[in-house]
Amino acid sequence: MATITNDAAAPPKKNKLGLILIVLTAALAAAGAAYYFTSMRTAKAAAAPVSVPETPIFVALDPFTVNLQAEDRDRFLHIGVTLKVADAKTQAQIVQYLPETRSRILGLLSNRDPNSLVTADDKNKLAAEILKVVNKPLAISQPPQHVTNVLFTAFVVQ
């Protein structure tokens, strides 16, 4: 007849205790992982707000053709200009005052020396001058325009 001793009953308690420790550790790990991923998602949402990219607003002007100051022969400049504006309000003002805008640019372009329009640097200087002229208020009661860039779509010196 076999007798059961206390030593034989002890191993099942150790197995139960080990199993409880494994389950408890797994539960803590799962809870920690859930907290980590939840806090990372919240941190990313707070750190990087969703921004809608701005669509650029362009105002294309009819091409300009002006006479240039040349000593030897008649020369002219044919130039296409598109204005990049900051907002719809500026776009509306430029369209409303289009004759004024074109007149300012024509005054700036007319009677220029053809040699001052040759290099890329010369064209960048001209774009900066046009930008300065078109950003001035178009009427006394209006604020300055918000033209951000002047783009050339055609540029012919002949």
C-alpha positions as a Python dict, from the first residue, in 0.01 Angstrom:
ca = {
    (1, 'M'): (0, 0, 0),
    (2, 'A'): (136, 332, -94),
    (3, 'T'): (141, 614, 143),
    (4, 'I'): (118, 974, 42),
    (5, 'T'): (362, 1198, 208),
    (6, 'N'): (366, 1575, 230),
    (7, 'D'): (665, 1584, -6),
    (8, 'A'): (455, 1439, -286),
    (9, 'A'): (180, 1701, -237),
    (10, 'A'): (419, 1999, -241),
    (11, 'P'): (515, 1996, -613),
    (12, 'P'): (160, 2069, -736),
    (13, 'K'): (156, 2386, -519),
    (14, 'K'): (479, 2502, -682),
    (15, 'N'): (330, 2441, -1028),
    (16, 'K'): (19, 2642, -938),
    (17, 'L'): (233, 2922, -798),
    (18, 'G'): (453, 2926, -1111),
    (19, 'L'): (146, 2930, -1336),
    (20, 'I'): (-4, 3219, -1139),
    (21, 'L'): (323, 3413, -1167),
    (22, 'I'): (338, 3354, -1545),
    (23, 'V'): (-24, 3465, -1595),
    (24, 'L'): (27, 3769, -1372),
    (25, 'T'): (347, 3867, -1559),
    (26, 'A'): (173, 3827, -1896),
    (27, 'A'): (-120, 4038, -1778),
    (28, 'L'): (112, 4313, -1654),
    (29, 'A'): (306, 4306, -1982),
    (30, 'A'): (-16, 4330, -2184),
    (31, 'A'): (-139, 4620, -1970),
    (32, 'G'): (196, 4797, -2008),
    (33, 'A'): (194, 4748, -2386),
    (34, 'A'): (-163, 4877, -2411),
    (35, 'Y'): (-72, 5184, -2208),
    (36, 'Y'): (240, 5248, -2419),
    (37, 'F'): (60, 5226, -2753),
    (38, 'T'): (-233, 5433, -2631),
    (39, 'S'): (-7, 5706, -2494),
    (40, 'M'): (207, 5707, -2812),
    (41, 'R'): (-100, 5749, -3032),
    (42, 'T'): (-222, 6036, -2814),
    (43, 'A'): (124, 6197, -2810),
    (44, 'K'): (153, 6175, -3189),
    (45, 'A'): (-193, 6326, -3235),
    (46, 'A'): (-109, 6612, -3000),
    (47, 'A'): (240, 6670, -3139),
    (48, 'A'): (148, 6669, -3507),
    (49, 'P'): (-185, 6841, -3570),
    (50, 'V'): (-342, 6753, -3898),
    (51, 'S'): (-283, 7040, -4137),
    (52, 'V'): (-449, 7089, -4468),
    (53, 'P'): (-193, 7192, -4728),
    (54, 'E'): (-262, 7533, -4872),
    (55, 'T'): (-337, 7544, -5239),
    (56, 'P'): (-149, 7822, -5412),
    (57, 'I'): (-345, 8107, -5566),
    (58, 'F'): (-211, 8247, -5892),
    (59, 'V'): (-322, 8550, -6091),
    (60, 'A'): (-208, 8524, -6452),
    (61, 'L'): (-173, 8858, -6628),
    (62, 'D'): (-195, 8904, -7002),
    (63, 'P'): (153, 8924, -7159),
    (64, 'F'): (330, 9259, -7176),
    (65, 'T'): (515, 9391, -7482),
    (66, 'V'): (719, 9708, -7429),
    (67, 'N'): (985, 9902, -7616),
    (68, 'L'): (1335, 9897, -7470),
    (69, 'Q'): (1602, 10168, -7471),
    (70, 'A'): (1849, 10059, -7735),
    (71, 'E'): (2108, 10286, -7894),
    (72, 'D'): (2162, 10092, -8214),
    (73, 'R'): (1813, 9970, -8312),
    (74, 'D'): (1457, 9921, -8195),
    (75, 'R'): (1428, 9645, -7937),
    (76, 'F'): (1137, 9517, -7736),
    (77, 'L'): (1055, 9296, -7440),
    (78, 'H'): (773, 9043, -7447),
    (79, 'I'): (707, 8911, -7098),
    (80, 'G'): (442, 8691, -6938),
    (81, 'V'): (384, 8744, -6567),
    (82, 'T'): (191, 8539, -6312),
    (83, 'L'): (153, 8662, -5955),
    (84, 'K'): (139, 8420, -5663),
    (85, 'V'): (-82, 8572, -5393),
    (86, 'A'): (-127, 8484, -5027),
    (87, 'D'): (-506, 8484, -5012),
    (88, 'A'): (-830, 8515, -5205),
    (89, 'K'): (-877, 8875, -5086),
    (90, 'T'): (-556, 8983, -5260),
    (91, 'Q'): (-656, 8790, -5570),
    (92, 'A'): (-991, 8972, -5579),
    (93, 'Q'): (-825, 9312, -5531),
    (94, 'I'): (-577, 9253, -5812),
    (95, 'V'): (-853, 9141, -6046),
    (96, 'Q'): (-1071, 9437, -5948),
    (97, 'Y'): (-784, 9683, -6002),
    (98, 'L'): (-627, 9500, -6296),
    (99, 'P'): (-574, 9813, -6511),
    (100, 'E'): (-387, 9979, -6222),
    (101, 'T'): (-174, 9668, -6166),
    (102, 'R'): (-88, 9638, -6537),
    (103, 'S'): (-7, 10009, -6560),
    (104, 'R'): (238, 9985, -6270),
    (105, 'I'): (415, 9691, -6430),
    (106, 'L'): (421, 9855, -6774),
    (107, 'G'): (574, 10169, -6623),
    (108, 'L'): (843, 9957, -6460),
    (109, 'L'): (921, 9763, -6778),
    (110, 'S'): (918, 10042, -7033),
    (111, 'N'): (1236, 10209, -7146),
    (112, 'R'): (1471, 9957, -6981),
    (113, 'D'): (1813, 9882, -7121),
    (114, 'P'): (1809, 9542, -7299),
    (115, 'N'): (2150, 9461, -7148),
    (116, 'S'): (1994, 9479, -6800),
    (117, 'L'): (1766, 9184, -6878),
    (118, 'V'): (2016, 8919, -6988),
    (119, 'T'): (2126, 8712, -6688),
    (120, 'A'): (1921, 8512, -6440),
    (121, 'D'): (2026, 8759, -6171),
    (122, 'D'): (1887, 9045, -6383),
    (123, 'K'): (1555, 8861, -6411),
    (124, 'N'): (1547, 8798, -6035),
    (125, 'K'): (1606, 9170, -5973),
    (126, 'L'): (1324, 9256, -6214),
    (127, 'A'): (1093, 9011, -6035),
    (128, 'A'): (1180, 9175, -5702),
    (129, 'E'): (1104, 9520, -5847),
    (130, 'I'): (768, 9399, -5982),
    (131, 'L'): (689, 9243, -5644),
    (132, 'K'): (759, 9573, -5471),
    (133, 'V'): (540, 9767, -5715),
    (134, 'V'): (239, 9533, -5702),
    (135, 'N'): (243, 9505, -5322),
    (136, 'K'): (170, 9876, -5280),
    (137, 'P'): (-194, 9956, -5203),
    (138, 'L'): (-404, 9982, -5517),
    (139, 'A'): (-626, 10250, -5365),
    (140, 'I'): (-580, 10495, -5080),
    (141, 'S'): (-835, 10320, -4861),
    (142, 'Q'): (-690, 9970, -4908),
    (143, 'P'): (-410, 9786, -4729),
    (144, 'P'): (-102, 9667, -4921),
    (145, 'Q'): (-135, 9360, -5142),
    (146, 'H'): (0, 9022, -5031),
    (147, 'V'): (177, 8906, -5345),
    (148, 'T'): (436, 8648, -5242),
    (149, 'N'): (610, 8576, -5573),
    (150, 'V'): (640, 8696, -5931),
    (151, 'L'): (675, 8421, -6188),
    (152, 'F'): (775, 8472, -6549),
    (153, 'T'): (585, 8254, -6794),
    (154, 'A'): (743, 8413, -7102),
    (155, 'F'): (1055, 8627, -7138),
    (156, 'V'): (1174, 8740, -7481),
    (157, 'V'): (1414, 9025, -7548),
    (158, 'Q'): (1440, 9103, -7917),
}
